[in-house]
Amino acid sequence: MTTILIKKKDTAGVPAPGDLTNAAGGTEIAVNTATKRIYTKDSGGTVVELGTNPSAITGNLLFNPDNSLDIGASGTSRPRSLFLGTNITVGSLTSTRVPYASTGGLLVDSANMTFNGTRLTVADLADSGLTAGRVVYSTTGGALTDSANLTFSGTNLGIGTSSPTAPLQVQASSGSPWFLSKNGTDELYVGVNTSFNVPSLESNTAIRFAVGAGFSEQMRLNSTGLGIGTSSPSAKLDIQGGNIVVGTTTAGNSTASMTFGKVAAGGGTISNRISLATYGGAYGAYMEAYANLSASTATYLAFGTNAGGGGTPTERMRIDDVGNLGLGVTPSVSYGKEFSISADLGAGVSSFGVRNLATANNMLYIANNAKNTGAFTDSYWVTSNATKYVQQSGTHVWYNAPVGTAGTAITFTQAMTLDASGNLLLGTTSSSYVSSNRASFVVNGTNQSILGLATGGTNKGYLYSDGTNILLYSESASGFMGFGTNNTERARIDSSGNLLVGTTSNPTANRTLGFSANSGGNGIDILQVANTTDWAINSTSGNVINFYSDNGSALVYAGSINVNGALTAYTSVSDYRLKTVIGPVANAGQRIDALQPVDYTWNADGSRTRGFLAHQFQEVYAASVTGTKDAVDAEGKPVYQQMQASTSEVIADLVAEIQSLRARVLALESN
């Protein structure tokens, strides 16, 4: 790197080329202090000007007539940071190092002092009078020194300590270590008050607490008290325009408490009242905590309100020392835990309560005009009747009491009970009908009992016991009493007393017992079970059952079961007026010959008999057989055929064949 020499000229004029050549053949810079211009020589040997008149330049490098070089400013207040004497030589410089004048006047740099455009770094500042970790400061005489009372570890700054454990730690060997902020006579001290051995924030006037971008005041503490939402507190704690939250409003665990009226152990009483919504100097509502420190049982928390805008509030609710809660009534402590509510409804007093008794746990009760006076005793609030409901151990009980005098004991009658098994008992507390494997509904009367049904306030029917008999009545003049299965009506007794099975209307007029067949089904099934007849009809003579068929437009008489003394006849209608005669029976013998009588046994019991197979008999006498061979229902179960071998068509063939045989026998005998 070439050495640069700086020369100066005090008179106006451009330097000659020879003036800018040194003995070593290097290049020089000439400064004309009269014209304030800088010159050098190019590679061709021509003198060229590097700078113009600095009076018109606001740049960062200016030369002055007093041989100084201004850096980084302009005008009359320029700092003269570098003095250029005669023949100052600029040596070899390195980037980011700070240049300085050596002892020989040479401008040089060093790796021990660098500047990167932002930070100045000094690698070695040796002073045998300084101690590591202490903050260096200038004494009154201008010398650099340090002190053990002011230290910096690189992270923490300590005042009064050589081992700070926080970003700023103030400590005093004696007296209170204070941080003082002062403006005139207003003073604020922050530190530990050794008179009380506690951290303190102290002021001789008031302390203002403000947060937010505009430093809005949120709280102020003065000699009167602490004001939140007000700068002029009127009490020890004055909160305005906001809510009070003790604990946390977010999910998670929280433990918090507020204590009023705490005193040292000993006798005496405490009565602390929090008044709310005061009006006209009187309390609108209050919460009061009372404790008699001489009597362990005389403790309660009470709440009171008043209906109007003035006057003394009335106590409305109280929690006593054992946890009993009374709403509208003072709870008793003589019979365990209780939650009671009483309300004056004008005509009487209603109450609601939950008890936890030593002899009967977890009792819920609701009563009207019944004031609880003990574990199982009550008295009338006012002169009237009383009712009570009790739920205990899964059983619900309803009680009634007649009119009684206010203040006297009540004798309740247990009117209804719903036990834990779902049995409902009316007028009784027990019944033989109640069983562990069924639910019972029992109605018990002194002499009679009745279960009535009504709609819209009108009686419709009832189940009644007169003490001996059970009666089921319908009170409707035009209605019926129906019976059904699978949510479908199967039978009914109409308003005239007719019993209808499988139908909803009487098939004939003026009959008191009628039956009809469902479409595709049976009207009456008569079975014999265990050698007893399940269906019996008693009559001395006449038709006891008439049968009809429905032709689609009317019921047509089809036959009857007729009783005449000891004789019973099963008849079908056969009036000539119902028939059109075609002629005598023909081919009777062929049909009789076509029959296939067989011996067989019944699959049900193995009994042996003789007769016909229905499907074979049907091929000859179709009207005497019903159903189809091998038929099954929708579930695949067999639908069996039925037949009657003694029908009129069979008898007609037998009679015709007998008559034919008789005629032929007679003819043979005549010959």
Secondary structure as the mmCIF struct_conf table of DSSP 4:
data_model
#
loop_
_struct_conf.conf_type_id
_struct_conf.id
_struct_conf.beg_label_comp_id
_struct_conf.beg_label_asym_id
_struct_conf.beg_label_seq_id
_struct_conf.end_label_comp_id
_struct_conf.end_label_asym_id
_struct_conf.end_label_seq_id
STRN STRN1 ILE A 4 LYS A 9
BEND BEND1 ASP A 10 GLY A 13
HELX_LH_PP_P HELX_LH_PP_P1 VAL A 14 ALA A 16
HELX_RH_3T_P HELX_RH_3T_P1 PRO A 17 LEU A 20
STRN STRN2 THR A 21 THR A 21
TURN_TY1_P TURN_TY1_P1 ALA A 23 ALA A 24
BEND BEND2 GLY A 25 GLY A 25
STRN STRN3 THR A 27 ASN A 32
TURN_TY1_P TURN_TY1_P2 THR A 33 LYS A 36
STRN STRN4 ARG A 37 LYS A 41
TURN_TY1_P TURN_TY1_P3 SER A 43 GLY A 44
BEND BEND3 GLY A 45 GLY A 45
STRN STRN5 VAL A 47 GLU A 49
HELX_RH_3T_P HELX_RH_3T_P2 PRO A 54 ALA A 56
BEND BEND4 ASN A 60 ASN A 60
STRN STRN6 LEU A 61 PHE A 63
TURN_TY1_P TURN_TY1_P4 PRO A 65 ASP A 66
BEND BEND5 ASN A 67 ASN A 67
STRN STRN7 SER A 68 ILE A 71
BEND BEND6 GLY A 72 GLY A 72
BEND BEND7 GLY A 75 GLY A 75
TURN_TY1_P TURN_TY1_P5 THR A 76 SER A 77
STRN STRN8 LEU A 82 PHE A 83
TURN_TY1_P TURN_TY1_P6 THR A 86 ASN A 87
HELX_LH_PP_P HELX_LH_PP_P2 ILE A 88 ILE A 88
STRN STRN9 THR A 89 VAL A 90
TURN_TY1_P TURN_TY1_P7 SER A 95 THR A 96
STRN STRN10 ARG A 97 ARG A 97
HELX_LH_PP_P HELX_LH_PP_P3 VAL A 98 PRO A 99
STRN STRN11 TYR A 100 ALA A 101
TURN_TY1_P TURN_TY1_P8 THR A 103 GLY A 104
BEND BEND8 GLY A 105 GLY A 105
STRN STRN12 LEU A 106 VAL A 108
TURN_TY1_P TURN_TY1_P9 ALA A 111 ASN A 112
STRN STRN13 MET A 113 PHE A 115
BEND BEND9 GLY A 117 THR A 118
STRN STRN14 LEU A 120 VAL A 122
BEND BEND10 ALA A 123 ALA A 123
TURN_TY1_P TURN_TY1_P10 SER A 128 GLY A 129
TURN_TY1_P TURN_TY1_P11 ALA A 132 GLY A 133
STRN STRN15 ARG A 134 ARG A 134
HELX_LH_PP_P HELX_LH_PP_P4 VAL A 135 VAL A 136
STRN STRN16 TYR A 137 SER A 138
TURN_TY1_P TURN_TY1_P12 THR A 140 GLY A 141
BEND BEND11 GLY A 142 GLY A 142
STRN STRN17 LEU A 144 THR A 145
STRN STRN18 SER A 147 SER A 147
TURN_TY1_P TURN_TY1_P13 ALA A 148 ASN A 149
STRN STRN19 LEU A 150 PHE A 152
BEND BEND12 GLY A 154 THR A 155
STRN STRN20 LEU A 157 ILE A 159
BEND BEND13 GLY A 160 GLY A 160
BEND BEND14 SER A 162 SER A 163
BEND BEND15 ALA A 166 PRO A 167
STRN STRN21 LEU A 168 VAL A 170
BEND BEND16 SER A 173 GLY A 175
STRN STRN22 TRP A 178 ASN A 183
TURN_TY1_P TURN_TY1_P14 GLY A 184 THR A 185
STRN STRN23 ASP A 186 ASN A 193
TURN_TY1_P TURN_TY1_P15 THR A 194 ASN A 197
STRN STRN24 VAL A 198 SER A 203
BEND BEND17 ASN A 204 THR A 205
STRN STRN25 ILE A 207 VAL A 211
TURN_TY1_P TURN_TY1_P16 GLY A 212 PHE A 215
STRN STRN26 SER A 216 LEU A 221
BEND BEND18 SER A 223 THR A 224
STRN STRN27 LEU A 226 ILE A 228
BEND BEND19 GLY A 229 GLY A 229
BEND BEND20 SER A 231 SER A 232
BEND BEND21 ALA A 235 LYS A 236
STRN STRN28 LEU A 237 ILE A 239
BEND BEND22 GLY A 241 GLY A 242
BEND BEND23 GLY A 247 GLY A 247
BEND BEND24 THR A 249 GLY A 252
BEND BEND25 GLY A 261 GLY A 261
BEND BEND26 ALA A 265 GLY A 267
STRN STRN29 THR A 269 LEU A 276
BEND BEND27 ALA A 277 ALA A 277
STRN STRN30 TYR A 279 TYR A 279
TURN_TY1_P TURN_TY1_P17 GLY A 280 GLY A 281
STRN STRN31 ALA A 282 ALA A 282
BEND BEND28 GLY A 284 GLY A 284
STRN STRN32 ALA A 285 ASN A 292
TURN_TY1_P TURN_TY1_P18 LEU A 293 SER A 294
TURN_TY1_P TURN_TY1_P19 SER A 296 THR A 297
STRN STRN33 THR A 299 THR A 305
BEND BEND29 ALA A 307 GLY A 311
HELX_LH_PP_P HELX_LH_PP_P5 THR A 312 PRO A 313
STRN STRN34 THR A 314 ASP A 320
TURN_TY1_P TURN_TY1_P20 ASP A 321 VAL A 322
BEND BEND30 GLY A 323 GLY A 323
STRN STRN35 LEU A 325 LEU A 327
BEND BEND31 GLY A 328 VAL A 329
HELX_LH_PP_P HELX_LH_PP_P6 THR A 330 SER A 332
BEND BEND32 VAL A 333 GLY A 336
STRN STRN36 LYS A 337 ASP A 344
BEND BEND33 GLY A 346 GLY A 348
STRN STRN37 VAL A 349 ASN A 356
BEND BEND34 ALA A 358 ALA A 360
BEND BEND35 ASN A 362 ASN A 362
STRN STRN38 MET A 363 ASN A 368
BEND BEND36 ASN A 369 ASN A 369
STRN STRN39 ALA A 370 ASN A 372
BEND BEND37 GLY A 374 PHE A 376
STRN STRN40 ASP A 378 TYR A 380
BEND BEND38 TRP A 381 THR A 383
STRN STRN41 SER A 384 GLN A 392
TURN_TY1_P TURN_TY1_P21 SER A 393 GLY A 394
STRN STRN42 THR A 395 GLY A 404
TURN_TY1_P TURN_TY1_P22 ALA A 406 GLY A 407
BEND BEND39 THR A 408 THR A 408
STRN STRN43 ALA A 409 ALA A 409
HELX_LH_PP_P HELX_LH_PP_P7 ILE A 410 ILE A 410
STRN STRN44 THR A 413 LEU A 418
TURN_TY1_P TURN_TY1_P23 ALA A 420 SER A 421
BEND BEND40 GLY A 422 GLY A 422
STRN STRN45 LEU A 424 LEU A 426
BEND BEND41 GLY A 427 GLY A 427
BEND BEND42 THR A 429 THR A 429
TURN_TY1_P TURN_TY1_P24 SER A 432 TYR A 433
STRN STRN46 SER A 435 SER A 435
TURN_TY1_P TURN_TY1_P25 SER A 436 ASN A 437
STRN STRN47 ARG A 438 ARG A 438
STRN STRN48 PHE A 441 VAL A 443
BEND BEND43 THR A 446 ASN A 447
STRN STRN49 SER A 449 THR A 455
TURN_TY1_P TURN_TY1_P26 GLY A 456 GLY A 457
STRN STRN50 THR A 458 SER A 465
BEND BEND44 GLY A 467 THR A 468
STRN STRN51 ILE A 470 SER A 474
BEND BEND45 ALA A 477 SER A 478
STRN STRN52 MET A 481 THR A 485
TURN_TY1_P TURN_TY1_P27 ASN A 486 ASN A 487
STRN STRN53 THR A 488 ILE A 493
TURN_TY1_P TURN_TY1_P28 SER A 495 SER A 496
STRN STRN54 LEU A 499 VAL A 501
BEND BEND46 GLY A 502 GLY A 502
BEND BEND47 THR A 504 SER A 505
BEND BEND48 PRO A 507 THR A 508
TURN_TY1_P TURN_TY1_P29 ALA A 509 ASN A 510
BEND BEND49 THR A 512 THR A 512
STRN STRN55 LEU A 513 PHE A 515
HELX_LH_PP_P HELX_LH_PP_P8 ALA A 517 ASN A 518
TURN_TY1_P TURN_TY1_P30 SER A 519 GLY A 520
BEND BEND50 GLY A 521 GLY A 521
BEND BEND51 GLY A 523 GLY A 523
STRN STRN56 GLN A 528 VAL A 529
TURN_TY1_P TURN_TY1_P31 ALA A 530 ASN A 531
STRN STRN57 THR A 532 THR A 533
BEND BEND52 ASP A 534 ASP A 534
BEND BEND53 THR A 540 THR A 540
STRN STRN58 SER A 541 ASP A 550
BEND BEND54 GLY A 552 ALA A 554
STRN STRN59 LEU A 555 ASN A 564
TURN_TY1_P TURN_TY1_P32 GLY A 565 ALA A 566
STRN STRN60 LEU A 567 SER A 572
HELX_RH_3T_P HELX_RH_3T_P3 TYR A 576 LEU A 578
BEND BEND55 PRO A 584 PRO A 584
HELX_RH_AL_P HELX_RH_AL_P1 ALA A 588 ALA A 594
STRN STRN61 VAL A 598 THR A 601
TURN_TY1_P TURN_TY1_P33 ASN A 603 ASP A 605
STRN STRN62 ARG A 608 GLY A 611
HELX_RH_AL_P HELX_RH_AL_P2 ALA A 614 VAL A 620
HELX_RH_3T_P HELX_RH_3T_P4 ALA A 622 SER A 624
STRN STRN63 VAL A 625 THR A 626
BEND BEND56 GLY A 627 GLY A 627
TURN_TY1_P TURN_TY1_P34 LYS A 629 ASP A 630
STRN STRN64 VAL A 632 VAL A 632
TURN_TY1_P TURN_TY1_P35 ALA A 634 GLU A 635
BEND BEND57 GLY A 636 GLY A 636
STRN STRN65 PRO A 638 PRO A 638
STRN STRN66 GLN A 642 MET A 643
TURN_TY1_P TURN_TY1_P36 ALA A 645 SER A 646
BEND BEND58 THR A 647 THR A 647
HELX_RH_AL_P HELX_RH_AL_P3 SER A 648 SER A 670
#
